Amino acid sequence: MNRRIRFRGKDVTDGCWVYGYLYIDERDGKHWIITSKNTNADMHMDEVIPKSIGQSIGVYGYKGLYSTRYKNKIELFEGDIVEAMSEGTKGTFVIKFRQEGNPGWLLFPNWLSFKHWHILASNIGNKEDCLYDDLKLIGNITDNPELIENG
């Protein structure tokens, strides 16, 4: 099974989010998102702001009302800000990748009241359709840093 790794970043010219594969030019250090516009594999490259880049975590959350979460599912990326529930406690977190220890995607800060907050996905259909029922997207660290205490 091939795993598709998607990235997103903000275009340097118009500030719009673009989605695709990440390419870093070693000659000039510029960061690009490469997209294929059609099935004939015509490629398009957009230069993106490096600190806006985030990798897809392979999990879908939801945006909007909890009762419509299956209709309003949305792909989650590193740097997204989410509301999550754990044992009846709600928190607001940034999705980050942790390299050390047991590598994986975490909600940061990942400790709240001595509880470990992490991302768990449940399969709701096909293999690439995972949803974390209590993970609500409310913004991202690039556009909405005010949503996280202490930035």
C-alpha positions as CSV (number, residue, x, y, z in Angstrom):
1,M,0.0,0.0,0.0
2,N,1.4,3.4,-1.0
3,R,0.9,6.2,1.5
4,R,0.3,9.6,0.0
5,I,2.0,12.3,2.0
6,R,0.4,15.7,1.5
7,F,1.5,19.1,2.6
8,R,0.0,22.6,2.7
9,G,1.6,26.0,2.8
10,K,0.6,29.7,2.2
11,D,1.5,31.0,-1.3
12,V,4.0,33.9,-1.0
13,T,2.3,35.9,-3.7
14,D,-1.4,35.9,-2.6
15,G,-1.4,34.2,0.9
16,C,-3.8,31.4,-0.3
17,W,-3.4,27.9,1.0
18,V,-2.0,25.4,-1.5
19,Y,-1.9,21.6,-1.1
20,G,0.3,19.0,-2.7
21,Y,3.9,17.7,-2.4
22,L,6.7,19.6,-0.7
23,Y,9.9,20.5,-2.6
24,I,12.8,22.4,-1.1
25,D,15.2,23.8,-3.6
26,E,18.7,23.2,-2.1
27,R,20.2,25.9,-4.4
28,D,18.2,28.9,-3.0
29,G,16.4,27.4,0.0
30,K,12.9,28.3,-1.4
31,H,10.0,26.0,-0.5
32,W,7.5,24.9,-3.1
33,I,4.2,23.0,-3.1
34,I,3.8,21.0,-6.2
35,T,0.3,20.1,-7.4
36,S,-1.0,18.1,-10.4
37,K,-3.9,20.0,-12.0
38,N,-5.3,17.0,-13.9
39,T,-4.8,13.3,-14.6
40,N,-2.3,14.0,-17.4
41,A,0.2,15.0,-14.6
42,D,0.6,18.6,-15.6
43,M,2.6,20.0,-12.6
44,H,2.2,23.4,-11.0
45,M,4.6,24.8,-8.4
46,D,3.7,27.5,-5.9
47,E,6.4,29.1,-3.7
48,V,5.2,29.0,-0.1
49,I,6.1,30.7,3.2
50,P,8.3,28.1,5.0
51,K,6.9,28.6,8.5
52,S,3.3,28.0,7.2
53,I,4.1,24.5,5.9
54,G,2.4,21.6,7.6
55,Q,2.1,17.9,6.8
56,S,-1.2,16.1,6.6
57,I,-1.6,13.9,9.7
58,G,-3.7,11.3,7.8
59,V,-6.7,11.9,10.0
60,Y,-9.9,13.9,9.5
61,G,-11.5,16.0,12.2
62,Y,-14.7,18.1,11.8
63,K,-15.5,21.7,11.4
64,G,-18.8,23.2,12.6
65,L,-21.4,21.5,14.8
66,Y,-20.7,18.2,16.4
67,S,-24.0,16.8,15.1
68,T,-22.9,17.3,11.5
69,R,-19.3,16.0,12.0
70,Y,-19.6,13.3,9.4
71,K,-20.8,15.7,6.7
72,N,-18.3,18.4,7.8
73,K,-15.2,16.3,8.0
74,I,-11.9,18.0,7.1
75,E,-8.3,16.9,6.7
76,L,-6.1,17.8,9.5
77,F,-2.5,19.2,9.1
78,E,0.4,19.9,11.4
79,G,-0.1,23.4,12.8
80,D,-3.9,23.1,12.9
81,I,-5.6,24.3,16.1
82,V,-8.2,22.0,17.4
83,E,-10.6,21.6,20.4
84,A,-10.4,18.1,21.9
85,M,-12.1,16.2,24.7
86,S,-10.5,13.9,27.2
87,E,-12.3,12.3,30.1
88,G,-14.9,15.2,30.0
89,T,-12.3,18.0,29.9
90,K,-12.0,20.2,26.8
91,G,-8.8,21.8,25.7
92,T,-7.4,23.8,22.8
93,F,-4.3,22.5,21.1
94,V,-1.9,22.8,18.2
95,I,-1.2,19.6,16.2
96,K,2.6,18.9,16.3
97,F,4.9,16.0,15.4
98,R,7.1,14.6,18.2
99,Q,10.3,13.0,17.1
100,E,11.7,11.9,20.5
101,G,10.5,8.9,22.5
102,N,7.6,7.3,20.7
103,P,7.3,9.5,17.5
104,G,3.8,10.5,16.5
105,W,1.3,13.3,16.2
106,L,0.4,15.0,19.5
107,L,-1.8,17.8,20.7
108,F,0.5,20.5,22.1
109,P,0.8,21.2,24.9
110,N,0.3,17.5,25.3
111,W,-0.1,17.4,29.1
112,L,-3.1,19.0,30.8
113,S,-3.9,18.1,34.4
114,F,-1.4,15.2,34.1
115,K,-3.5,13.7,31.3
116,H,-1.8,12.8,28.0
117,W,-3.6,14.2,25.0
118,H,-3.0,12.4,21.8
119,I,-4.7,11.7,18.5
120,L,-6.6,8.5,17.9
121,A,-8.4,7.7,14.6
122,S,-11.3,5.5,14.0
123,N,-12.2,4.0,10.6
124,I,-15.6,5.2,9.4
125,G,-15.6,3.7,6.0
126,N,-12.7,3.0,3.7
127,K,-9.1,2.7,4.7
128,E,-8.3,6.4,4.0
129,D,-11.3,7.8,5.8
130,C,-10.3,8.1,9.4
131,L,-12.1,10.5,11.8
132,Y,-11.4,11.5,15.4
133,D,-15.0,12.2,16.6
134,D,-14.0,14.7,19.2
135,L,-11.4,16.7,17.3
136,K,-12.9,20.0,16.1
137,L,-10.8,22.2,13.8
138,I,-11.0,25.9,14.9
139,G,-8.1,27.4,13.1
140,N,-4.4,27.1,12.4
141,I,-1.2,28.6,14.0
142,T,-0.4,30.7,11.0
143,D,-3.7,32.5,10.6
144,N,-5.0,32.3,14.2
145,P,-2.1,32.3,16.8
146,E,-4.4,34.2,19.2
147,L,-6.4,31.0,19.7
148,I,-3.5,29.5,21.7
149,E,-2.5,30.9,25.0
150,N,1.1,32.3,24.9
151,G,1.1,32.1,21.1
